[in-house]
Amino acid sequence: MSDHDRKISLLLTRDEAIAVSNALNYMAAGCDANECSTLTGASPKQIQAIFDRLKQNLDETEK
């Protein structure tokens, strides 16, 4: 496994996770591919995938 594939854990409050989720959603949908890449080092598709995972976790913890 390369360093880029290793998983990390990050503890956030629910409000912090929502703020990060909102920022990721903006980056995935509100920026063009070049701007997204410049700001995040990732493509909109990669940012969308991170957003989807975070949103799923938020949805599951809301229940």
C-alpha positions in Angstrom: 0.0 0.0 0.0 1.4 3.4 -1.0 1.4 6.4 1.3 -1.3 7.9 -0.8 -3.6 4.9 -0.2 -3.2 4.7 3.6 -6.3 5.6 5.6 -6.3 8.1 8.4 -8.9 8.9 11.1 -10.0 12.4 12.0 -12.3 13.2 14.9 -14.7 16.0 14.2 -17.7 17.3 16.0 -20.9 16.9 14.0 -21.0 20.7 13.2 -17.3 20.5 12.0 -18.1 17.5 9.8 -21.1 19.4 8.3 -18.8 22.4 7.6 -16.3 20.2 5.9 -19.0 18.5 4.0 -20.4 21.8 2.8 -16.9 22.9 1.6 -16.3 19.6 -0.2 -19.7 19.9 -1.9 -18.9 23.4 -3.0 -15.5 22.3 -4.4 -17.0 19.4 -6.3 -20.0 21.3 -7.7 -19.1 25.0 -7.6 -15.6 25.1 -9.1 -14.4 24.1 -12.5 -11.9 21.3 -12.7 -8.8 23.5 -12.9 -9.8 25.6 -9.9 -10.7 22.5 -7.9 -7.4 20.9 -8.7 -5.5 24.1 -7.8 -7.2 24.5 -4.5 -7.4 20.8 -3.4 -4.9 18.9 -5.5 -7.7 16.6 -6.5 -10.3 16.4 -9.3 -13.9 17.3 -8.8 -14.7 13.6 -9.1 -12.3 12.7 -6.3 -13.7 15.5 -4.1 -17.2 14.3 -4.8 -16.3 10.8 -3.7 -14.9 12.1 -0.4 -18.1 14.2 0.0 -20.3 11.2 -0.6 -18.5 9.1 2.0 -18.7 11.9 4.6 -22.4 12.6 3.8 -23.1 8.9 4.2 -21.4 8.9 7.6 -23.3 12.0 8.7 -26.6 10.5 7.5 -25.9 7.3 9.4 -25.0 9.2 12.7 -28.2 11.3 12.4 -30.4 8.2 13.0 
